Amino acid sequence: MTKQRTLKKSVSVLGKGLHSGVEVQLKLNPAGIDSGIIFVRTDLSDAPKIHATAANVTSTVRATTLEENGVKVFTVEHLMSAFNACGVDNCLVEMDSEEPPVLDGNSIGFCDMIKSAGTIEQDAERREIRIEKIYRADSDDGKKFILALPYDGFRVSFTSINPHPLIGVQFEDFEITEEIYRAEIAPARTIAYEKEVDALRAMGLGRGGNLQNVIVYNDSGWLNELRYADELVRHKILDVIGDMRLAGFLKCHIIAVASGHALNTALAKKIFADFLIEP
């Protein structure tokens, strides 16, 4: 039996949001049994709460957005990914803005925060979701999909397909443990095509991005040094792990082809609706 876990102590960090570019103070706090992951907007009156569940996903434009009672937080996937891989069931996430800090453009900073705080077992069994049938979400054109298969563990296999000759097809397959995650997945940064940057910023997105926290490519090559030759697909797996945490702790094999936040969270919603674990 796996016990629920929370943090031993509070830990905080200051940084800018990836898309908003707004400075934000993020504080991770211990939380009680069966609390789940709860975001708290400390910048708003009455400090409203947003529960990190698939049912609260309202947008997936370049990031995963959660909304509850008209209050939003967005770009939660990197933090949720760290919670998933580091085995944190319950945490109160205080933020004085609507977007967590981008930090290094991945989840290693959040993993380090969790390690710094330490985790502690709680006197309750973890609510694991054991997948016993196939769940699947497909794009309208049928070219992209993500599915969950029965599996005794948590494994992610991802095929990324990018028409740019610099990238092409990338594939990775990982059994997700905290050790493998920290070494092979957590350091992988988000990605952008140089020609898209101005358009993204005109949409109010990517304002906190730079060459330290985003890998950027153009028609000639990469503008910064890669940490892995296939850093793109590793970050895609990082995102899947974060988005699937919105359904709960899963025992399954996730297989995805060219999936993004929209399909990831569509799959998470299907699973969450079947098991309906209340926060």
Buried (B, 14 or more C-beta within 10 A) or exposed (E): EEBBBBBEEEBEBEBBBBBBBBEBBBBBBBBEEBBBBBBBBEEEEEEBBBBBBBBBBEBBEBBBBBBBEEBBBBBBBBBBBBBBBBBBBBBBBBBBBBBBBBBBBBBBBBBBBBBEBEBEEBEBEBBBBEBEEEBBBBBEEEEBBBBBBEBEEBBBBBBBBBEEEEBEEBEBEBEBEBEEBBEBBBBBBBBBBEEEBEEBBEEEBBBBBEEEBBBBBEEEEBEBEEBBEBBBBBBBBBBBBBBBBBBBBBBBBBBBBBBBBBBBBBBBBBBBEEBEBEB
